[in-house]
Amino acid sequence: MQFHNAGWTIVEYVNWFNKHSELERWQFLKGLLDVYKQSVVARGGTEFVKQFPILNLLINNNVSGTKA
């Protein structure tokens, strides 16, 4: 399961999200997306999953304070 890549259970993710601000949540998601992007580039990939552009826009807009 995807959640175990970071060594956290679903419950641990939920607990973390419940204890942090909205901005911290968006920053966390941005970090996950950045790691995904780096992993694609590191393996020589040039294409991302089809959801990447909209997720990237949504997350970056919320981290910067601009609403999508």
C-alpha positions, 0 to 999 in steps of 0.5 A: 500500500502506498502509505507504507512507503514513508513507513506510516500507517493510515492512522498515523497520516490521519493523526498527523493531519489532525494535529497540523494547520491547513498550510502545513497540510498543503506543504506536506502534500507538496513535499510528497508531490516533489518526491514523486517528481524527483523519482520520475526524473531520477529513473529517466522518466519524462511523463507523469501520471495524468493527474500530476498537472492538476495536483501540482497546480492545486497544491502550489496555489494553496501553499502560496495562498492563491486559491485555484 
